[in-house]
Amino acid sequence: MEDVGLADPNALQITISAKQSFEFIGPPEGYLAIIEAVIYLALAPKSNSLYTT
């Protein structure tokens, strides 16, 4: 399993913001924030150095 957080520190903030946006806006428009976060995480650099050190 690869870890996005070590390679991209902004990933956590983007994920939290997407969750908060979804809770504030609600479905169906709120799904767009979740989708954007998923795409961001999928394309973000990965690092498994936590497991290999």
C-alpha positions as CSV (number, residue, x, y, z in Angstrom):
1,M,0.0,0.0,0.0
2,E,1.4,3.3,-1.0
3,D,1.1,6.4,1.2
4,V,0.2,9.7,-0.4
5,G,0.6,11.8,2.7
6,L,4.4,11.4,2.9
7,A,4.9,12.4,-0.8
8,D,2.2,15.2,-0.8
9,P,1.5,16.9,2.5
10,N,-1.4,18.9,0.9
11,A,-3.4,15.6,0.3
12,L,-4.8,15.5,3.9
13,Q,-6.0,19.1,3.7
14,I,-7.7,18.5,0.3
15,T,-9.4,15.4,1.7
16,I,-10.6,17.2,4.8
17,S,-11.9,20.1,2.7
18,A,-13.7,17.8,0.4
19,K,-15.4,16.1,3.4
20,Q,-16.4,19.4,4.9
21,S,-17.7,20.6,1.5
22,F,-19.8,17.5,1.1
23,E,-21.3,17.9,4.6
24,F,-22.1,21.6,3.9
25,I,-23.5,21.2,0.4
26,G,-24.9,17.7,0.5
27,P,-25.7,15.4,-2.4
28,P,-25.7,15.5,-5.4
29,E,-23.5,18.7,-5.8
30,G,-21.3,17.7,-2.8
31,Y,-20.2,14.6,-4.7
32,L,-18.2,16.9,-7.0
33,A,-15.9,17.8,-4.1
34,I,-15.4,14.1,-3.2
35,I,-14.7,13.3,-6.9
36,E,-12.1,16.1,-7.2
37,A,-10.4,14.8,-4.0
38,V,-10.4,11.2,-5.3
39,I,-8.8,12.3,-8.6
40,Y,-6.3,14.4,-6.8
41,L,-5.3,11.5,-4.6
42,A,-5.1,9.1,-7.6
43,L,-2.7,11.4,-9.5
44,A,-0.7,12.5,-6.4
45,P,2.9,11.2,-6.0
46,K,3.1,8.2,-3.7
47,S,5.7,7.1,-1.2
48,N,6.0,3.8,0.7
49,S,9.1,5.0,2.6
50,L,7.2,4.6,5.9
51,Y,7.1,0.8,5.3
52,T,10.6,0.4,3.9
53,T,12.7,2.2,6.5
